[in-house]
Amino acid sequence: MIGAFFLTTPFAQTSGQWGDFVDALFTSTSATCVTGLVSLKNGVVGDLTFFGQLVVIICIQVGGLSFITILAFIITLFKKKLQFKDRFSLSQIVGAESMGQLARFVRRVILIAFCFEFAGFLLSIPVFMTIYENPLDVIWASIFNSISSYNNAGFDMFSTTSLVRETAAEGSLLLLMPDWAWNYLCILNMALIVCGGISFVVVIEVFTFKNPKQYTVFTKIVLIMTTILIFGGAGLFMLTDGLKQDNPMTFMQALFQSVTLRTAGFANYDQASLSVAGKILSCLLMFVGAAPLSTGGGIKVTTAFLIIITMYSYLRGKRVVAFKRYFSQKTILKGMSLTFLAFGVVIVSYLICATIETYNPGFDNDKLNDIIYECFSAFGTVGVSTGITPFLHPASKVILCVVMFIGRLGPITFFQVFNDVESKQNRNIDYVEADILIG
């Protein structure tokens, strides 16, 4: 809400007038939830001043580090005293065994984020030197790109086209960029996206240079699933869209598409040109998302892994085992619940938005099917779009704001707000088990 207020002010608008509050709220939510969907008709660069862009970057940084990390940092910084229950909850969320470990973990997270973003800033400079003459513009564009990429936010400095050269308007800065710079920027952004999306816990463990056999089960699952999704996704995109006669996808575009759907939101291929199979595959990858305790969203790769091995184990009639470890029923039920809640959020939001846009005279009804793509993108905090976002009704934009917020917090966390903490049910009562016919 604070971000939305600042983005509405004349200081943030290139027009010098008060901006539309719904668009400002949408942009602020998209930045804080590190999504990247933009409802501004001319994009962040075209409609927002330097002050407005600075507000967006601050929202991205806060959202990328996650609300819990920021809260824990403030608590440890000011040495605020908490009740044991709250200390325990915070420690469990980040996987720490004590408040001392929590403080060390938070400091490491802040340091890791700064190091990656600073490295990204330095490596981005050669690219933006090819399109900007003013050194200050080069520095700001490099900072903006680095923070947005590492935090999987997807906001860019190229109007509404992201890195898609085919749809860039004549005279666009993107078209002034040499081929080597475009390829270099795509590779750099992919590296930053992956580093931001594989979890701070995994980064910390990998950079301790331990023997891979000594990695925790969590780290092994994240690294394996990330590798499979990135390269498997790229291979499938080459089959669905790389063999088309009209605007075929190159390997670089297929790999970038697979990486950016890990919740980043940048694009170097026109999403409206994707085949039906390509859009379905994109929705699945967006739904899975990145790893827990990262800058990404989605149901997370660990949840997807858990569901896959649970189904496999059930079909074989065995307990759920991976890496010589059993997984508890509680963990399995939580993963299943999260997945169905997430899918329910996407479908309900699509039905509401599609109904609204059916009666919206400013929206092309031929693009109603693209709304489902938008909803998956919003929930996964991805930010890729077929280009319909600026033309949505304000009510649909508000719905997508809620979906982005749920996607960033996690459906289970979001809906726990409405739970009755003190259950009125007598906990000493137990019930007889009942079996029903299913399947």
C-alpha positions as CSV (number, residue, x, y, z in Angstrom):
1,M,0.0,0.0,0.0
2,I,2.9,2.4,0.8
3,G,4.5,1.5,-2.6
4,A,1.1,2.1,-4.3
5,F,0.8,5.6,-2.7
6,F,4.3,6.7,-3.8
7,L,3.7,5.3,-7.3
8,T,0.5,7.3,-7.6
9,T,2.2,10.7,-6.9
10,P,3.2,13.1,-9.6
11,F,6.9,12.6,-8.6
12,A,6.6,9.0,-9.8
13,Q,4.7,9.6,-13.0
14,T,6.4,10.8,-16.2
15,S,3.2,12.7,-17.0
16,G,3.8,14.8,-13.9
17,Q,0.2,14.2,-12.8
18,W,-1.5,11.9,-10.3
19,G,-1.5,8.3,-11.6
20,D,-4.2,5.7,-11.6
21,F,-4.3,4.1,-8.1
22,V,-5.3,0.6,-9.4
23,D,-2.3,0.5,-11.8
24,A,-0.1,1.8,-9.0
25,L,-1.4,-0.9,-6.6
26,F,-0.9,-3.6,-9.2
27,T,2.7,-2.5,-9.9
28,S,3.5,-2.3,-6.2
29,T,2.0,-5.7,-5.6
30,S,3.8,-7.2,-8.6
31,A,7.1,-5.7,-7.4
32,T,6.7,-6.7,-3.7
33,C,5.6,-10.2,-4.7
34,V,8.5,-10.3,-7.2
35,T,6.1,-11.2,-10.1
36,G,6.8,-8.8,-12.9
37,L,3.3,-8.4,-14.4
38,V,3.0,-4.8,-15.6
39,S,-0.3,-3.0,-16.2
40,L,1.3,0.2,-17.3
41,K,0.7,0.8,-21.0
42,N,4.3,2.1,-21.6
43,G,6.0,-0.1,-19.1
44,V,8.1,0.9,-16.1
45,V,10.5,3.0,-18.1
46,G,7.9,4.7,-20.1
47,D,5.4,5.6,-17.4
48,L,7.6,6.0,-14.3
49,T,10.3,8.5,-13.4
50,F,13.5,7.7,-11.7
51,F,11.7,8.1,-8.4
52,G,9.0,5.7,-9.5
53,Q,11.6,3.1,-10.7
54,L,13.4,3.5,-7.3
55,V,10.1,2.7,-5.5
56,V,9.7,-0.4,-7.6
57,I,13.3,-1.6,-6.9
58,I,12.8,-1.2,-3.2
59,C,9.6,-3.2,-3.3
60,I,11.4,-5.9,-5.3
61,Q,14.3,-6.0,-2.8
62,V,12.0,-6.3,0.2
63,G,9.8,-8.9,-1.5
64,G,12.7,-10.9,-2.9
65,L,14.4,-11.3,0.5
66,S,10.9,-12.4,1.8
67,F,8.8,-10.9,4.5
68,I,10.0,-13.4,7.0
69,T,13.7,-12.6,6.4
70,I,13.1,-8.9,6.7
71,L,11.1,-9.4,9.9
72,A,13.8,-11.7,11.4
73,F,16.5,-9.2,10.4
74,I,14.7,-6.3,12.2
75,I,14.1,-8.5,15.2
76,T,17.8,-9.6,15.4
77,L,19.0,-6.1,14.6
78,F,17.1,-4.4,17.4
79,K,17.4,-7.5,19.7
80,K,13.6,-7.4,20.2
81,K,12.5,-10.0,22.7
82,L,9.9,-12.5,21.5
83,Q,7.9,-15.1,23.3
84,F,9.2,-18.7,23.0
85,K,6.4,-19.7,20.6
86,D,7.3,-16.8,18.2
87,R,11.0,-17.6,18.4
88,F,10.3,-21.2,17.7
89,S,8.1,-20.4,14.7
90,L,10.6,-18.1,13.1
91,S,13.4,-20.6,13.6
92,Q,11.3,-23.4,12.1
93,I,10.3,-21.4,9.0
94,V,14.0,-20.9,8.0
95,G,15.1,-24.3,9.2
96,A,17.2,-23.0,12.1
97,E,17.5,-24.8,15.4
98,S,17.8,-21.7,17.6
99,M,17.5,-17.9,17.5
100,G,21.3,-17.8,17.3
101,Q,21.3,-19.8,14.2
102,L,18.4,-17.7,12.9
103,A,20.5,-14.5,13.3
104,R,23.4,-16.1,11.4
105,F,21.1,-17.4,8.7
106,V,19.6,-13.9,8.1
107,R,23.0,-12.2,8.0
108,R,24.1,-14.8,5.4
109,V,21.0,-14.3,3.3
110,I,21.5,-10.5,3.2
111,L,25.2,-11.0,2.3
112,I,24.4,-13.6,-0.4
113,A,21.8,-11.4,-2.0
114,F,24.1,-8.4,-1.9
115,C,27.1,-10.3,-3.4
116,F,25.0,-11.8,-6.3
117,E,23.4,-8.5,-7.0
118,F,26.7,-6.6,-7.0
119,A,28.2,-9.2,-9.3
120,G,25.2,-8.9,-11.6
121,F,25.5,-5.1,-11.6
122,L,29.2,-5.2,-12.6
123,L,28.5,-7.9,-15.3
124,S,25.5,-5.9,-16.7
125,I,27.5,-2.7,-17.3
126,P,29.1,-3.8,-20.7
127,V,25.6,-4.5,-22.1
128,F,24.0,-1.2,-21.2
129,M,27.1,0.7,-22.3
130,T,26.1,-0.3,-25.9
131,I,22.7,1.5,-25.7
132,Y,23.3,4.4,-23.2
133,E,25.7,7.3,-23.6
134,N,25.2,8.8,-20.1
135,P,27.2,6.8,-17.5
136,L,24.5,7.4,-14.8
137,D,22.0,5.7,-17.1
138,V,24.3,2.8,-17.5
139,I,24.8,2.4,-13.8
140,W,21.1,2.7,-13.0
141,A,20.0,0.3,-15.7
142,S,22.7,-2.2,-14.5
143,I,21.5,-1.9,-10.9
144,F,17.9,-2.3,-11.9
145,N,18.5,-5.3,-14.1
146,S,20.7,-7.1,-11.5
147,I,18.2,-6.7,-8.6
148,S,15.2,-7.6,-10.8
149,S,16.9,-10.7,-12.2
150,Y,18.3,-12.0,-9.0
151,N,15.0,-11.5,-7.1
152,N,13.2,-13.2,-10.0
153,A,11.0,-10.1,-10.4
154,G,11.0,-9.8,-14.2
155,F,10.8,-6.0,-14.4
156,D,13.0,-4.7,-17.2
157,M,14.3,-1.4,-18.8
158,F,12.8,-2.1,-22.2
159,S,9.3,-0.8,-22.1
160,T,6.7,-3.6,-22.4
161,T,8.6,-6.0,-24.7
162,S,11.1,-7.3,-22.1
163,L,13.9,-8.9,-24.2
164,V,11.7,-9.9,-27.2
165,R,13.3,-8.2,-30.2
166,E,10.6,-9.4,-32.7
167,T,7.9,-7.2,-31.0
168,A,10.1,-4.2,-30.1
169,A,9.0,-0.9,-31.7
170,E,11.2,0.8,-34.2
171,G,13.8,2.9,-32.4
172,S,13.6,0.8,-29.2
173,L,16.7,0.5,-27.1
174,L,16.5,-3.2,-27.4
175,L,17.0,-3.0,-31.2
176,L,20.1,-0.8,-30.7
177,M,21.7,-3.6,-28.7
178,P,24.3,-5.7,-30.7
179,D,23.6,-9.4,-31.0
180,W,26.5,-10.3,-28.7
181,A,25.1,-8.0,-26.0
182,W,21.6,-9.5,-26.3
183,N,22.9,-13.1,-26.0
184,Y,25.2,-12.0,-23.1
185,L,22.3,-10.4,-21.3
186,C,20.1,-13.4,-21.7
187,I,22.9,-15.7,-20.3
188,L,23.6,-13.3,-17.4
189,N,19.9,-13.0,-16.5
190,M,19.5,-16.8,-16.6
191,A,22.4,-17.2,-14.2
192,L,21.0,-14.6,-11.8
193,I,17.5,-16.1,-12.0
194,V,18.8,-19.6,-11.2
195,C,21.0,-18.4,-8.3
196,G,18.0,-16.5,-6.8
197,G,15.6,-19.4,-7.3
198,I,17.5,-22.3,-5.8
199,S,17.0,-21.3,-2.1
200,F,19.4,-19.5,0.2
201,V,19.9,-22.7,2.1
202,V,21.2,-24.5,-1.0
203,V,23.5,-21.6,-1.9
204,I,24.9,-21.6,1.7
205,E,25.5,-25.4,1.6
206,V,27.0,-25.5,-1.9
207,F,29.4,-22.7,-1.1
208,T,30.7,-24.5,2.0
209,F,32.3,-26.8,-0.7
210,K,31.1,-30.0,1.0
211,N,31.2,-33.3,-0.7
212,P,27.9,-33.6,-2.7
213,K,27.3,-36.9,-0.9
214,Q,27.1,-34.9,2.3
215,Y,24.4,-32.5,1.1
216,T,21.1,-32.6,2.9
217,V,18.1,-34.2,1.4
218,F,16.5,-30.8,0.8
219,T,19.6,-29.6,-1.2
220,K,19.7,-32.8,-3.3
221,I,16.0,-32.5,-4.2
222,V,16.3,-28.8,-5.1
223,L,19.4,-29.3,-7.3
224,I,18.0,-32.4,-9.1
225,M,14.6,-31.0,-9.7
226,T,16.0,-27.6,-10.8
227,T,18.2,-29.3,-13.4
228,I,15.5,-31.6,-14.7
229,L,12.9,-28.7,-15.0
230,I,15.3,-26.4,-16.7
231,F,16.8,-28.7,-19.3
232,G,13.8,-30.9,-19.6
233,G,11.6,-27.9,-20.1
234,A,14.0,-26.5,-22.8
235,G,13.9,-29.8,-24.6
236,L,10.1,-29.9,-24.6
237,F,9.9,-26.3,-25.8
238,M,12.1,-27.2,-28.7
239,L,9.5,-29.9,-29.6
240,T,6.4,-27.8,-29.1
241,D,7.7,-24.5,-30.6
242,G,11.1,-25.1,-32.0
243,L,9.8,-27.1,-34.9
244,K,7.1,-24.6,-36.0
245,Q,7.3,-23.1,-39.4
246,D,6.0,-19.7,-38.2
247,N,8.4,-17.9,-35.8
248,P,10.2,-21.1,-34.5
249,M,11.9,-20.9,-31.1
250,T,15.7,-21.1,-31.0
251,F,17.5,-23.1,-28.4
252,M,18.6,-20.0,-26.6
253,Q,14.9,-18.9,-26.4
254,A,13.8,-22.4,-25.3
255,L,16.4,-22.5,-22.5
256,F,15.6,-18.9,-21.5
257,Q,11.8,-19.7,-21.5
258,S,12.4,-22.7,-19.3
259,V,14.6,-20.7,-16.8
260,T,12.4,-17.6,-16.7
261,L,9.3,-19.7,-15.9
262,R,11.0,-20.6,-12.6
263,T,9.2,-17.4,-11.5
264,A,11.4,-14.7,-13.1
265,G,9.1,-13.1,-15.7
266,F,11.6,-11.9,-18.3
267,A,11.0,-13.1,-21.9
268,N,13.0,-13.2,-25.1
269,Y,10.2,-15.0,-27.0
270,D,6.8,-13.5,-27.7
271,Q,4.4,-15.3,-25.3
272,A,1.5,-14.7,-27.6
273,S,3.2,-16.7,-30.3
274,L,3.5,-19.8,-28.2
275,S,1.7,-22.9,-29.4
276,V,-1.2,-24.3,-27.3
277,A,1.2,-27.1,-26.1
278,G,3.8,-24.5,-25.3
279,K,1.4,-22.5,-23.2
280,I,0.2,-25.6,-21.3
281,L,3.9,-26.5,-20.7
282,S,4.5,-23.0,-19.5
283,C,1.6,-23.1,-17.1
284,L,2.9,-26.3,-15.6
285,L,6.4,-24.9,-15.1
286,M,5.0,-21.7,-13.6
287,F,2.8,-23.7,-11.3
288,V,5.8,-25.6,-9.9
289,G,8.0,-22.5,-9.6
290,A,11.3,-22.3,-7.7
291,A,12.6,-23.7,-4.4
292,P,11.5,-22.9,-0.8
293,L,13.4,-20.0,0.9
294,S,14.3,-18.4,-2.4
295,T,13.2,-15.3,-4.3
296,G,10.7,-17.4,-6.4
297,G,7.1,-18.5,-6.0
298,G,4.9,-21.4,-7.1
299,I,4.1,-24.6,-5.2
300,K,7.9,-25.2,-5.1
301,V,10.1,-27.9,-6.6
302,T,10.2,-29.9,-3.3
303,T,6.4,-30.1,-3.3
304,A,6.4,-31.3,-6.9
305,F,9.0,-33.9,-6.1
306,L,7.1,-35.1,-3.1
307,I,3.9,-35.6,-5.1
308,I,5.7,-37.5,-7.9
309,I,7.4,-39.9,-5.5
310,T,4.2,-40.4,-3.5
311,M,2.3,-41.4,-6.6
312,Y,5.1,-43.7,-7.7
313,S,5.3,-45.3,-4.2
314,Y,1.6,-45.7,-4.0
315,L,1.4,-47.5,-7.4
316,R,4.2,-49.8,-6.2
317,G,2.5,-50.4,-2.8
318,K,5.5,-49.1,-0.8
319,R,6.3,-46.4,1.7
320,V,7.4,-43.0,0.3
321,V,11.2,-43.2,0.3
322,A,13.9,-41.1,-1.4
323,F,17.6,-40.7,-0.7
324,K,17.3,-43.4,2.0
325,R,14.8,-41.3,4.0
326,Y,11.1,-41.9,4.7
327,F,8.7,-38.9,4.3
328,S,6.0,-38.5,7.0
329,Q,2.3,-38.5,6.3
330,K,2.1,-35.0,7.7
331,T,4.6,-33.8,5.0
332,I,2.8,-35.6,2.3
333,L,-0.6,-34.3,3.3
334,K,0.8,-30.8,3.5
335,G,2.2,-31.1,0.0
336,M,-1.1,-32.4,-1.4
337,S,-3.1,-29.7,0.3
338,L,-0.8,-27.0,-0.9
339,T,-1.1,-28.2,-4.5
340,F,-4.9,-28.5,-4.5
341,L,-5.3,-25.1,-2.8
342,A,-3.0,-23.5,-5.3
343,F,-4.8,-25.1,-8.3
344,G,-8.1,-24.0,-6.8
345,V,-6.8,-20.4,-6.4
346,V,-5.8,-20.3,-10.1
347,I,-9.0,-21.8,-11.4
348,V,-11.3,-19.6,-9.3
349,S,-9.3,-16.4,-10.2
350,Y,-9.6,-17.4,-13.9
351,L,-13.4,-17.9,-13.7
352,I,-13.8,-14.5,-12.0
353,C,-11.5,-12.6,-14.3
354,A,-12.9,-14.3,-17.4
355,T,-16.5,-13.3,-16.3
356,I,-15.4,-9.7,-15.7
357,E,-13.6,-9.4,-19.0
358,T,-16.6,-10.9,-21.0
359,Y,-18.5,-7.7,-20.2
360,N,-15.5,-5.4,-20.6
361,P,-15.9,-3.4,-23.8
362,G,-12.2,-2.5,-23.8
363,F,-11.1,-6.2,-23.9
364,D,-10.8,-8.4,-26.9
365,N,-13.0,-11.5,-26.2
366,D,-10.8,-13.5,-28.6
367,K,-8.1,-13.4,-25.9
368,L,-10.3,-14.7,-23.0
369,N,-8.3,-18.0,-23.0
370,D,-5.1,-16.0,-22.4
371,I,-6.5,-15.0,-18.9
372,I,-5.7,-18.5,-17.6
373,Y,-2.0,-17.9,-18.7
374,E,-2.2,-14.6,-16.8
375,C,-3.6,-16.3,-13.6
376,F,-0.9,-19.0,-13.6
377,S,1.7,-16.3,-14.1
378,A,0.3,-14.3,-11.2
379,F,0.1,-17.2,-8.8
380,G,3.6,-18.4,-9.7
381,T,4.9,-14.8,-9.3
382,V,6.4,-15.3,-12.7
383,G,5.3,-12.2,-14.7
384,V,5.3,-13.5,-18.3
385,S,2.2,-12.3,-20.2
386,T,0.7,-12.5,-23.7
387,G,0.3,-8.7,-23.5
388,I,-3.3,-8.5,-22.1
389,T,-2.4,-7.1,-18.7
390,P,-2.7,-3.3,-19.5
391,F,-6.2,-3.9,-21.0
392,L,-7.7,-5.8,-18.1
393,H,-10.6,-4.3,-16.2
394,P,-9.6,-2.7,-12.8
395,A,-11.6,-5.4,-11.0
396,S,-9.5,-8.1,-12.7
397,K,-6.3,-6.3,-11.8
398,V,-7.4,-6.3,-8.1
399,I,-8.1,-10.1,-8.4
400,L,-4.7,-10.7,-9.8
401,C,-3.1,-8.6,-7.0
402,V,-4.7,-11.0,-4.5
403,V,-3.5,-14.0,-6.5
404,M,0.1,-12.6,-6.6
405,F,-0.1,-12.0,-2.8
406,I,-1.4,-15.6,-2.2
407,G,1.3,-17.0,-4.5
408,R,4.1,-15.2,-2.7
409,L,3.0,-16.0,0.8
410,G,1.8,-19.5,-0.1
411,P,-1.8,-20.6,-0.1
412,I,-1.5,-22.5,3.2
413,T,0.0,-19.5,5.0
414,F,-2.5,-17.2,3.5
415,F,-5.6,-19.2,4.5
416,Q,-4.3,-19.9,8.0
417,V,-5.1,-16.2,8.7
418,F,-8.8,-17.2,8.6
419,N,-8.3,-20.2,10.9
420,D,-9.6,-20.2,14.5
421,V,-6.5,-20.5,16.5
422,E,-8.3,-21.8,19.6
423,S,-10.3,-24.7,18.4
424,K,-13.5,-25.2,20.3
425,Q,-13.5,-28.9,19.7
426,N,-12.5,-31.1,22.6
427,R,-9.1,-32.4,21.7
428,N,-9.7,-35.5,23.8
429,I,-12.4,-36.8,21.5
430,D,-11.3,-39.3,18.9
431,Y,-13.3,-40.8,16.1
432,V,-13.6,-44.2,14.5
433,E,-11.9,-44.4,11.1
434,A,-14.2,-44.8,8.0
435,D,-13.2,-46.0,4.5
436,I,-15.1,-44.9,1.4
437,L,-15.0,-46.1,-2.2
438,I,-12.8,-43.8,-4.3
439,G,-11.4,-44.0,-7.8
